[in-house]
Amino acid sequence: MEKNLESLDLNLLRLLKVVVETQNTSVAAEKLGISQTSVSRGMAKLRETFGDQLFIRKAHGVEPSELAEKLAEAAEQMLTPFTQVLEAYQDFDPQLFTGTIVIACDLTLLDVFGKGLYQSLVSALPNAKLKLIYWQQNSLQNLLDRKIDYMLHYTMLPLPQDIYTHHLSNIKINLVARKNHPVLSNTSEWDAIKELPIVKYASESMTGKYDPYDELFLAKGCEPNICLVSHCVPILVSKLVSSDAIAFNSSYLLTHDDQLACYPLPTIPERLKNISISGGYLQSKRGYPLNQHLHQAMQSFFNSIVQPDINLA
């Protein structure tokens, strides 16, 4: 039997299941949309694989044996996942989807764009159950283990080839500090700012001690004067408006307090004047309608937003 199982056609399991349910080969043929001859050939192959005691012939049909009933039950358990996958690909309707979607975002992006993202997702998948969580140390493994459906992060985050990523948007970077800053109001060149205190948003995308902006200070021969690192935007904003601290950040931060202003960047490489945002999911899900729909919803959202205008102080 083991040798025969290796070449067993899944269609035979479906035939077995239907014959057990209908207890009639003619009805089974009609239900499956195949000929009576095809049913007879399939039944012969089933008997060859599992033995002659699968069904007992009766005057008006067949009676399944206990073995046939057990095999039909097992076939149901085997075929259901296949059916669910095929239905998901063929009949996906975002308006009717009621499953759970888990999206992991870098916390800074969740803080800045979370409300808009949520509204966009509700519009795209109105009946889905949503989990918008922040990216943590175990998030990459959870994504690989299919516990996370989609990720939103900075492009600089190193990722394995198992993850398919696509560019969503660029965020323009400026120096952010309090209005009428005593130094930045006059100049933002390196010699003037290199000793100023710096506040930073904690990010899981940074794996080393220094980020690219810290390295600019090091290249000038000085250690960056980092006075505060936090995940909490209100804390960062409070430090900026109450001190001479500066931040390499975007104009989005100004929406949190009208005492903040943007100032020109010092001379830095072009690649650091903007930060790229990417979305991603498993390569193996690239053809899956749900992930394609998430991709489109995310891209539409970022295409629709405009970074706040700034008047450089």
Secondary structure, 3 states (H helix, E strand, C coil): CHHHHHCCCHHHHHHHHHHHHHCCHHHHHHHHCCCHHHHHHHHHHHHHHHCCCCEEEECCEEEECHHHHHHHHHHHHHHHHHHHHHHHHHCCCCCCCCCEEEEEECHHHHHHHHHHHHHHHHHHCCCCEEEEEECCCCHHHHHHCCCCCEEEEECCCCCCCCEEEEEEEEEECEEEEECCCCCCCCCCCHHHHCCCCEEEECCCCCCCCCCHHHHHHHHCCCCCCEEEEECCHHHHHHHHHCCCCEEEECHHHHHHCCCEEEECCCCCCHHHCEEEEEEEEEHHHCCCHHHHHHHHHHHHHHHHCCCCCCCCC
